[in-house]
Amino acid sequence: MSKPYSEACERNKEPILGILRDWLLQPGIVLEIGSGTGQHAVHFASNLPHLTWTSTDRDENLDGIQQWFTEAALPNLRGPLQLDVRQEVWPVREALYAFSANTAHIMSWSEVEAMFAGVSVALEQGGCFCLYGPFNRNGEFTSDSNRAFDESLRSRSPDMGIRDDQALKTLAERCELTFAADYSLPARNRMLVWKKG
């Protein structure tokens, strides 16, 4: 069985890493939600050796992630651990940082709510949550391609769709997370950052 591979991960890993370097400064645990193929985890753990990168995903993706981890053999890479954001007890109970890429638009809104609530519980005071992906701005699509992408998502499932940044900020506020930064990245993606405390 060949390792899973995402061309998008290869394209966006360096721009994302540039932002993570500005926020994930102190040694500590990173909780990654929805590690996908595992490519991001390997790249970020290898470039940020002061962090313990802890990968989680749904059960069906764990074997593929494990292939990347076994090959990389990095001492600061943990997991992959099984996580469905809706489960009551998460496998990582305490982390200084949380990171998730390209998950909010493939989750239902109730799962997005569960993700933010779980992150709020797991994050230490002073920690931050970095969320990457396509987001609408003030209720509007930021490009025709994002509009088309949203339509394709909703044709797969009416629960999916590009999330609005204002709705996410309101949700985060309810979860005691304070909005801290918004970065524009290639391919009309963004990184939104929240802090706890």
C-alpha positions in Angstrom: 0.0 0.0 0.0 1.5 3.3 -1.1 1.6 6.3 1.2 -1.3 8.8 0.7 -0.2 12.0 -1.0 -1.7 15.4 -1.3 -0.4 17.8 -3.9 -2.1 20.7 -2.0 -0.2 19.8 1.1 3.1 20.1 -0.8 2.1 23.5 -2.2 0.9 25.0 1.0 3.3 23.6 3.6 5.9 26.3 3.3 3.5 29.3 3.5 1.8 27.7 6.5 5.1 27.0 8.2 6.1 30.6 7.8 3.1 31.7 9.9 3.5 28.9 12.5 7.1 30.0 13.1 5.7 33.4 14.3 3.2 31.9 16.7 4.5 28.5 18.0 7.5 30.0 19.7 7.7 28.2 23.1 8.4 24.5 23.5 5.2 22.6 24.0 2.6 20.2 22.6 0.8 20.9 19.3 -2.6 19.2 18.8 -3.2 18.7 15.1 -6.8 18.1 14.3 -7.5 16.2 11.0 -3.9 15.3 9.9 -5.2 14.0 6.6 -2.2 12.3 4.8 0.3 13.2 7.6 2.5 15.3 5.2 1.9 18.5 7.2 2.8 16.8 10.5 6.0 15.4 9.2 7.1 18.7 7.6 6.2 20.9 10.6 7.7 18.5 13.1 10.9 18.3 11.2 11.2 22.1 10.9 10.0 22.9 14.4 12.0 20.6 16.6 11.1 22.5 19.9 7.5 21.2 19.5 5.9 17.9 20.2 3.7 17.5 17.2 0.7 15.3 18.1 -1.4 14.1 15.1 -5.0 13.1 15.2 -7.6 12.1 12.7 -10.6 9.9 12.1 -9.9 6.2 12.3 -10.0 5.6 8.5 -7.0 7.9 7.9 -4.7 6.6 10.7 -2.9 3.9 8.6 -1.9 6.3 5.9 -0.6 8.8 8.4 1.3 6.1 10.2 3.2 5.3 6.9 4.5 8.9 6.7 5.4 8.8 10.4 7.3 5.5 10.3 9.3 6.7 7.3 10.1 10.0 8.9 11.1 8.5 12.3 11.1 11.9 14.0 11.5 12.0 17.8 9.0 14.9 18.3 6.2 13.3 16.3 3.4 11.7 18.3 0.4 9.6 17.1 -1.5 9.4 15.0 -4.3 9.2 17.5 -8.0 8.6 16.8 -10.2 11.7 17.2 -13.7 12.4 16.1 -14.2 16.0 17.3 -17.7 15.1 18.6 -16.4 12.6 21.1 -16.7 13.7 24.7 -13.1 13.0 25.8 -10.3 13.8 23.4 -7.0 11.8 23.4 -5.0 15.0 24.0 -6.1 16.6 27.1 -3.6 19.5 27.3 -1.7 21.3 24.6 0.0 24.7 24.2 -1.0 25.0 20.6 -3.7 23.6 18.2 -3.6 23.5 14.4 -6.0 22.3 11.8 -5.9 22.6 8.0 -8.7 22.2 5.5 -11.1 20.7 8.0 -13.8 23.3 8.7 -15.4 23.2 5.2 -15.7 19.4 5.2 -17.1 19.2 8.7 -20.8 19.9 9.5 -21.4 23.1 11.4 -22.1 21.1 14.6 -18.7 19.4 14.1 -17.0 22.8 13.7 -18.7 23.9 17.0 -17.4 20.7 18.6 -13.9 21.3 17.3 -13.8 24.8 18.8 -15.2 23.6 22.1 -12.7 20.8 22.3 -9.8 23.1 21.4 -10.9 25.5 24.1 -10.8 22.7 26.7 -7.4 21.3 25.6 -5.5 24.6 25.2 -3.4 25.9 28.0 -3.8 29.6 29.0 -1.8 31.7 26.6 -1.9 29.0 23.9 -3.2 29.6 20.4 -5.3 27.9 17.7 -4.3 28.2 14.0 -7.0 27.3 11.5 -6.1 27.2 7.8 -8.4 26.9 4.8 -10.7 28.8 2.5 -13.1 31.2 4.4 -15.7 33.7 3.4 -15.1 37.2 4.4 -18.1 39.0 6.1 -20.5 36.6 4.5 -19.1 37.0 1.0 -17.1 34.6 -1.2 -13.6 36.0 -1.7 -13.3 34.6 -5.3 -15.3 32.9 -8.0 -13.2 29.7 -7.5 -14.1 29.6 -3.8 -17.8 30.0 -4.8 -17.5 27.0 -7.2 -15.6 25.0 -4.6 -18.4 25.7 -2.1 -21.0 24.5 -4.6 -19.0 21.3 -5.2 -18.8 20.7 -1.5 -22.5 21.2 -1.0 -23.3 18.8 -3.9 -21.4 16.1 -2.0 -23.1 16.9 1.3 -25.4 19.8 2.3 -23.6 19.8 5.7 -20.3 20.9 4.0 -19.3 24.3 2.9 -16.9 27.2 3.2 -17.3 28.8 6.6 -17.7 32.5 7.2 -15.0 34.2 9.2 -17.5 36.2 11.3 -19.4 33.1 12.2 -16.2 31.5 13.3 -15.1 34.5 15.3 -18.5 34.5 17.1 -18.2 30.8 17.8 -14.7 31.2 19.1 -15.7 34.0 21.4 -18.3 31.7 23.0 -15.5 29.2 23.5 -13.4 31.9 25.3 -10.9 32.2 22.4 -9.8 35.7 21.4 -9.3 36.5 17.7 -5.6 37.4 17.2 -4.7 37.4 13.5 -5.8 36.8 9.9 -3.3 36.0 7.1 -3.9 35.8 3.4 -2.2 32.8 1.8 -1.8 31.5 -1.8 -4.8 29.9 -3.6 -7.2 32.2 -1.8 -6.7 30.4 1.5 -6.2 32.1 4.9 -4.9 31.4 8.3 -7.0 32.5 11.2 -5.4 32.6 14.7 -7.1 32.7 18.1 -5.5 32.9 21.6 -6.8 31.5 24.9 -6.6 33.9 27.8 
